[in-house]
């Protein structure tokens, strides 16, 4: 359940849909993003490193849930996507994040003693 304008709403099942970050760019652009629900902002990103430092050809992944949840390197896109998804799901299970759009970062890290109030307008 998520709160939207003071009302609790049921979220659809979690599903990561990966898409190109910039679909109008040339196809050699190896940069992808994903969101946990249709219509929610992206929270995961993978990109192939094409620079000259130690990770050339590897895939960098980032999991973001209002705050940086994790990042790392994998040898291919599939492993990078799975690592980003796993990090997001781990943070979700631990209560460190919510799908973006359901809670703000300040709400995620609000003091535990603060009471939750459901206001019906």
C-alpha positions as CSV (number, residue, x, y, z in Angstrom):
1,X,0.0,0.0,0.0
2,X,1.1,3.5,-0.7
3,X,-0.3,6.9,0.4
4,X,-1.4,9.2,-2.4
5,X,-3.0,12.5,-1.4
6,X,-3.8,11.1,2.0
7,X,-5.5,8.0,0.6
8,X,-4.0,4.5,0.7
9,X,-3.7,2.9,-2.7
10,X,-2.7,-0.6,-3.8
11,X,0.5,-0.7,-5.9
12,X,0.6,-3.1,-8.8
13,X,3.1,-6.1,-8.7
14,X,6.7,-5.1,-8.9
15,X,8.1,-5.4,-12.4
16,X,11.3,-3.8,-13.8
17,X,10.9,-2.7,-17.4
18,X,14.3,-1.7,-18.9
19,X,14.4,0.8,-21.7
20,X,17.1,2.9,-23.4
21,X,18.0,6.1,-21.5
22,X,17.9,8.2,-24.7
23,X,15.9,6.2,-27.3
24,X,16.6,8.8,-30.1
25,X,20.4,8.5,-29.8
26,X,22.4,6.1,-32.0
27,X,22.1,2.4,-31.2
28,X,25.7,2.2,-29.9
29,X,24.6,4.1,-26.8
30,X,24.7,1.4,-24.2
31,X,22.8,3.2,-21.4
32,X,19.6,1.8,-19.9
33,X,17.1,2.8,-17.1
34,X,14.3,0.9,-15.3
35,X,11.5,1.8,-13.0
36,X,9.7,-0.6,-10.7
37,X,6.2,0.3,-11.8
38,X,4.7,1.6,-15.0
39,X,4.5,5.4,-14.9
40,X,7.0,5.8,-12.0
41,X,10.4,7.6,-12.3
42,X,13.4,5.5,-13.1
43,X,15.4,4.3,-10.2
44,X,17.9,1.9,-11.8
45,X,20.5,2.5,-14.4
46,X,23.1,0.5,-16.2
47,X,25.7,1.7,-18.8
48,X,28.6,0.2,-20.6
49,X,31.9,1.9,-19.7
50,X,33.7,3.2,-22.8
51,X,36.3,5.3,-21.0
52,X,40.0,4.7,-20.5
53,X,40.1,3.7,-16.9
54,X,40.1,0.2,-15.4
55,X,36.5,-0.8,-16.2
56,X,36.5,-0.5,-20.0
57,X,33.9,-2.8,-21.5
58,X,32.3,-3.5,-18.1
59,X,28.8,-2.5,-17.1
60,X,28.3,0.1,-14.3
61,X,25.0,-0.3,-12.3
62,X,23.3,2.1,-10.0
63,X,20.2,1.6,-7.7
64,X,18.6,4.8,-6.5
65,X,15.5,5.1,-4.3
66,X,15.5,8.8,-3.5
67,X,19.0,8.2,-2.1
68,X,21.9,6.1,-3.5
69,X,21.2,2.5,-2.5
70,X,24.1,0.9,-4.3
71,X,26.4,0.7,-7.3
72,X,28.9,-1.6,-8.8
73,X,30.4,-3.2,-11.9
74,X,29.5,-6.4,-13.8
75,X,30.9,-8.0,-16.9
76,X,27.7,-7.8,-19.0
77,X,24.4,-6.0,-19.2
78,X,22.3,-8.9,-17.9
79,X,24.3,-9.3,-14.7
80,X,24.4,-5.5,-14.2
81,X,20.6,-5.3,-14.5
82,X,20.1,-8.2,-12.1
83,X,22.5,-6.6,-9.6
84,X,20.7,-3.3,-9.7
85,X,17.3,-5.0,-9.3
86,X,18.6,-7.1,-6.4
87,X,20.0,-4.1,-4.6
88,X,16.7,-2.2,-5.0
89,X,14.7,-5.2,-3.7
90,X,17.1,-5.6,-0.8
91,X,16.7,-2.0,0.2
92,X,12.9,-2.3,-0.2
93,X,12.8,-5.3,2.1
94,X,15.0,-3.6,4.6
95,X,12.8,-0.5,4.6
96,X,15.6,1.8,3.2
97,X,13.5,2.9,0.2
98,X,10.1,2.8,-1.4
99,X,9.4,2.9,-5.1
100,X,10.0,6.5,-6.2
101,X,6.7,8.4,-6.2
102,X,5.3,6.7,-3.2
103,X,7.4,8.3,-0.5
104,X,10.0,11.1,-0.5
105,X,13.6,10.6,0.8
106,X,12.7,12.7,3.9
107,X,9.7,10.4,4.6
108,X,11.9,7.3,4.2
109,X,14.3,8.6,6.8
110,X,11.9,10.3,9.1
111,X,12.3,9.5,12.8
112,X,10.7,6.2,13.7
113,X,8.8,7.9,16.6
114,X,6.9,10.2,14.3
115,X,3.3,8.9,14.1
116,X,1.8,8.2,10.7
117,X,-1.4,10.1,10.0
118,X,-3.8,9.3,7.2
119,X,-5.7,12.4,6.5
120,X,-8.9,12.2,4.4
121,X,-9.5,15.5,2.6
